[in-house]
Amino acid sequence: MEAENFDRILKTFKNRKPYQPFTVALVNGDRFEVDHPDALVVRDGVAVYIGAGGVPVLFDYEGVAQFIGDLMGQSDS
């Protein structure tokens, strides 16, 4: 995945109204659910998700296999 697509897709998921959780599947097989939009920071192909209990997950555009969630009818704002 290209860094620009990574940023655009994550920002689209983050800005959905109403917010809906989505899953990030990594190339190493790990998965996690982004359950709150304010728990995610995205910039220049890198993201940090702060999970329950304050546990950070750092991931980038090269490490993501797919994003799992419905973006049907969503804009890229």
N, C-alpha and C positions, 0 to 999 in steps of 0.2 A: 504494500500500500504506500502511496506517496504521502509525504508529510502534509501537504495542503489538503488532501482528501481526508486524512486523519483528523486534522483540526476542524474542518468544515462539518464532518459527520458528528464528531463529539459535541461541537457547539450547537448543532441542530437538535441532538438528543437533549442536551442540557437546557435548552430554551423552550422546550415544548410546553404548551399551556393547554390543559393542566399537565404538570410534570408526570411522566410515567417512568418507572424504573426500567433499566435495560442491562443486558449482560455483556461483558467483555470477555471474549475467549482468546487466550494467548497461544502462540505457536507451541509453547511447551506443554500445552494441555490444561493449564490452570484456567479457571473461570472465576469471575466475581461479578456481583450485581451492584450497580451504581444506584443506590436507593434514595439519594437526595442530591439535587442540583448544586447546592452550595458545598458539597463534599468533593467537588471535582474542579481542578484547575488545568487548563490546556494552553500550551504555547509552543509554537515552532516545532511541532511533531513530537512533543513530549507531554505527558499528563501525569498528574498525581491525584489519586483518589484516597481520601481519608475514610477508612472503614470504621465500623463499630468499635468502640474502645480506643479510638485514635490511632489505629494501625494504618500506616501509609502503604499504598501500593503505587510504585513508580513503573510506568510503562511508556513505550514509544511506538511510533508507526511501524518499525521493523518487527516488533514483538507481537503485534496483534494479528490473529488469524481471521477474526470476524467480530462484528458487533451484532448482537441479537436483540432485536426490538423492532416494532412496527413504526416506520416513518411515513407510511402512506398518507398522502394529503398534507404533509408538513412542508413548510417553506424553509429556505436556507438562511433565515435571519438570525 
